[in-house]
Amino acid sequence: MRTPHALSATIPGILALLPLTGCLDARRVDPHRRDPGARETVTVFSPLDWPRADLVRTAEGLPGPEYWQQRADFHIEATLDAKNRRISATAKITYTNNAPVPLNDMWFHLEQNLFRQNSIGLSINKSTRRRFGGKFTNGCEISSVQSDGKDLPIDVYDTIGHVSLNKPIPARGGQRTFDIEWAFDIPEKGGRLSIEDVGKGSIFEIAQWIPQPCVYDDVHGWNTLPYLGAGEFYTSYGNFDVKLTVPHDHITAATGVLQNPDDVLTETQRNRLSEAGASDDTVLIITPEEVGDPSTRPEGDDALTWHFIAHDVRTFAFASSPAFIWDAAHIADRGTVPSEDTNDARLPDGTLVQSLYPTEALPLWKDATDMMRFAIEGYNKKWARYPYPVATNINGATGGMEYPMIVFCRQRKDADDLYFVTSHEIGHNWFPMMVNSDERRYPWMDEGFNMFINIYSFREHNPDSEWMDNRLKRTIKGLQTRVNQPLMTYADKTSPGSLGVLHYNKTGMGLYALRENILGHDRFDHAFHKYIDAWSFKSPQPSDFFRCMENAAGADLAWLWRGWWYESGLLDQSVAGVKQGWNSDKLSVTFRNKGDVVMPVDYVVHYNDGTEERRRVPVEAWYHSDRFTDTWESGNRRIRTIDIDPDNVLLDTNRRNNRWPRLW
């Protein structure tokens, strides 16, 4: 837990965390006060005990030649009963077992069961209960599960369901089709799905609504952690062919490409959409004045069916309302997904970026499409190209949530806040929609990675704003005042109120320090790009990321992973003393690492002649002591002031001792 000083007091706390984090297998002691009875001295610099590498996951942190993952493809037909606020649906799921063993069981996520009165999540999670705030539902009401025309009983355990198979699914490519019929009442305040009543009608935001197969992988077998509210989701990739029947006056947006615009849009809207699909500027598809006008809908009054197809996505979400203003623009540059048919004439070139929002969101949301377009183009240039043909931003009651090709953002007042949430939610299409991580166990692998790329995106969009800097400053206070747990703590086991401080901000700033302070841009970017490229549309584990970064950067970073990720220490660098003799041009500065985490010391020396010099103490200085003296010749210049971390790169919890002479 500690850097090489004052370690013994924290040992019981570390050992208590071992079943959860698995980070240490030996007692951590102070190397300067060696215990003759200790089996092994473990310091912050000790090697980490990675899982054994094999041909599935290599020692280089890459997918090996025998890497495999499961697949689930969906054909869904669903009906939204807006009056009764209910959805009924059928799904045909084709499940492909690429594992090297046959499967005799199937497990399904039934996440709507979170909203049942006796659910585990609502019983234990105050935050989920507070966000929910509405009446209980019956959860996921499953009418039938069939395979090969035969009924299969399903045993429901809170938010997961178990099906025993009458015959196994063969290994290495065996397939089985499941037909599921279900329905559910839509919770009005579901946190990640919701209903909002506005002046021109109701906005339905629907997500985590499909009975989806749990992931079966090479690490845990069946991943059956329940949905408790804090942990998000971990699902397999698949294609979704979805038909949504909604009221005639509704406009619907969803994961995927709309297949039947002639059936659900007017000629005027189709023309405007075509114009937007080639325009850098935002084009209104439905203007504020047109919202609710019958002329914006095809003739008739029967329900309309909107047909969407999405390739290689983790799930499917949608929004539907009669109250939507709709605008869109175009981005020419786009990546591809593994199973996408690039010869499909219905597939647009580039990416259609669009926003749907009620008049209550004006005037702020008239800039929402521009904001998302700016964010995507920045991520395209810096990290990897957005892989999907559509990117949609929905304004409704859901505070901020991400799904493939579609995000939900509630903000209606502050422009900085709206840009941050927009860039954050669409950024999730890189992590974890493209690099598919387990959000139930390791929320930092999506939220923290995303926060890291958001820092750069926000500052590029708002270079004069202090909004992001103030958010990061609050992280230091949060680390000191909230329950500080290791980043390897599961989402639902993270202390209430600490999720954002830890998994979002601490992770994001750890990666920011790795790029800005430890490795430098070129070295970091080479390694991070290799990680993204290798694991796109695959599912890395934490050790895969750590190994990949070390191997690609050519650096031993065990001290960073241990101190910042596996343990819960804090950083506190300080200037302990300065010596500058009047009869010598030699200067020396002693630094002390007073916290539990080690980092290189970057500092700037301001001399009395007005010049300055930037110097660096490498992290290896802390191998043997928590004090290090840096000595150099000044050419008879005298030190006026010294400042540690002048660029504010690090989450140093006590910046008052970063300066000499101190001003406090």
C-alpha positions, 0 to 999 in steps of 0.5 A, a space after each residue: 500500500 505504501 511507498 518504501 516508508 511507514 508501511 506496516 500500519 496499512 498491512 491489515 487493510 491491504 490483506 482485507 482487500 486481497 479477496 477482492 483485488 488479488 493484488 498482493 500475495 506477500 506481506 508488504 514491509 519497509 525495506 529500510 526496516 527489514 523483518 528477518 521473519 518476512 518471507 518476501 519484501 514487497 514494495 511499490 516497485 516489486 513485480 506484479 503477479 500477472 495471470 499466466 500468459 498463454 496462446 489466448 492472452 499473450 505475455 505481450 498483452 495481446 490477443 493470442 492465436 487461440 483467442 476466442 469470444 462468443 457472439 450473439 446475433 439478434 432479430 427483434 420485433 418490439 412494440 411501444 405502447 406509449 399510453 400504457 408505458 409498456 413494451 412487448 417484444 420477441 427476439 430470435 437470438 442466434 448464439 455462437 459458441 466459439 469456446 473450446 468446450 461445449 455449453 450445457 447451460 445458458 445464462 441471460 441478463 434480465 436487467 429490467 428485474 432491477 425495478 422489481 420491489 424485491 430486487 437486490 439492487 434497489 434493496 442495497 443501493 441508495 443511489 439506484 433507489 434515489 434515481 429510480 424514484 418511481 413505482 415498482 414494476 414486475 420487471 422482465 415478464 418472460 412469456 416463453 423461451 424456446 429452442 428448436 421449437 421446444 419450450 425451455 424453462 427459465 429459472 430467474 435469480 434476481 437480474 439473471 436467468 438460467 436455462 438448462 439445455 436439452 442438448 449442448 451447444 458444440 464447441 468451436 463454432 456451434 450455434 443454437 437459436 433461442 426464441 424469447 417473448 417478453 414484456 415490461 412496464 417502463 420505469 418512469 425514472 430508471 436511471 439508464 432508461 426513463 420517461 419524461 413528459 414535456 410540452 409536446 408529449 413524452 420522451 421515451 429513452 429505452 436501454 438495457 431492455 433485452 434478455 441478452 446472453 451473459 458473456 462466457 469467456 476464458 477468464 471467468 466462464 459465465 459472467 453472471 454478476 447481477 445488475 445492481 445499478 452501479 455496474 453497467 454491462 458486459 455483453 458479447 458482440 453481435 448484429 442487431 436487426 430490430 423493428 420498432 413499432 411506435 405511435 404514428 406521431 413519434 420520431 424514433 432514433 436507435 442504435 443502427 442505420 434506419 432501413 426504411 425511411 420511405 415508410 416512416 419519414 416524409 419526402 421533405 425529411 428524407 431530402 433534408 436528411 440526405 442534405 445533412 448526410 453530405 454537410 459539415 453544417 448542421 441541417 434541421 430535419 424537423 424544426 422547432 416550429 414543426 414539432 407536433 405538426 401532423 404534416 411531419 408524419 406520413 399519411 394515416 394514423 396507424 402505428 409505424 414500424 421503424 427498422 434498424 440494423 446495427 453491426 458488431 455492437 454490444 447492445 441496442 438502445 432507442 428513443 422515441 417521442 412526438 416532441 423531438 426537434 431533429 438536426 444532423 450533420 456529417 463526418 466523412 472519416 469513419 472506421 469499419 466493424 468486422 462484420 459490416 457489409 460495406 457494399 450495402 447501398 443503405 449504409 451511408 458514407 462516413 458518419 451521420 451525427 444527429 441530435 433529437 431534443 424537445 423545445 425545452 432544451 433550447 437554446 442550448 441544444 441547437 449546438 449539440 450536434 456541432 459539439 458531438 461532431 467536434 468530439 468525434 473528429 478529435 477522437 478520430 485524429 488522436 486515438 482511432 476512427 469512430 467505427 459506426 455510421 451513426 452517432 445520435 445524441 438524445 435529450 431527455 430525463 436520463 442524466 448521461 448514458 452511453 450505448 452503441 451509436 446513441 447516447 442520452 444527455 439531460 443537460 439543458 443549461 450550461 454549455 461547458 457541462 453539455 459539451 463535457 457530457 456529450 464528449 464523455 458519452 460519445 467517447 464511450 463508443 471507443 471505450 467500451 463499445 469498441 474496446 469491450 471491457 467488463 464494466 461490472 468488475 472494472 469500471 475504470 477500463 471504460 469510465 477512466 479511459 474515457 475521462 482521460 480522452 475527455 480531458 484533451 477533448 474538453 480543453 481543445 473545445 474550450 481552451 479558456 474554460 476552467 471547468 475541467 481543471 476545477 473538476 480535477 481539483 475536486 478529485 483531490 478533495 474527494 480522494 481525501 474525504 471519501 472512502 478511498 478504495 483500490 481502482 480494482 474494486 468492482 463497481 457495485 463494491 465501490 463505496 457510495 459517492 466514490 465511483 466518480 472520484 475513483 473510476 472516472 477521475 483518478 483513473 483518467 488522471 493516472 493515464 494523463 500523468 502516464 502520458 504527460 509526466 512518465 512516458 511522454 506523448 510519443 511513447 505513450 501514444 505508440 503503446 496506447 494505439 497498439 492496445 486499441 488496435 489489438 483489442 478493438 472488438 475484443 475483450 481485454 482484461 486489466 492485465 492485458 492493458 498493463 502488459 501491452 502498455 509495458 511491452 509497447 512502451 518498453 517500460 517497467 510500470 509495476 510501481 504505477 499499476 500497484 500504487 495507482 490501481 491495485 492499492 489506494 495510496 495518495 501522492 504527496 511530493 514535497 521540497 524538504 530542503 535547499 542548500 546553496 553555499 555562498 562560496 560554491 556554485 553547487 546547489 542541492 535540493 532534497 525532495 521527500 515522497 510523503 505519500 503512498 504513491 511514487 512518481 517522477 519529480 518534475 520541477 522548475 528552478 527560478 534563479 535570482 537573475 530571472 532565468 529558469 531551469 526545468 529539472 527531473 528526478 526519475 521515479 527510480 530515485 525512490 527505490 531505497 528511500 523516501 528522500 532524494 537529493 538532486 545536486 548540480 552546478 548553477 554557474 553562481 546563480 542563486 535559487 529564488 524559488 522552486 516549484 514541483 509539478 509546475 504544469 499541474 499534471 499530478 494529483 498531488 494531495 498537498 500542493 502547499 509543500 510543492 514550493 520553496 520557499 513556502 508561502 503558507 
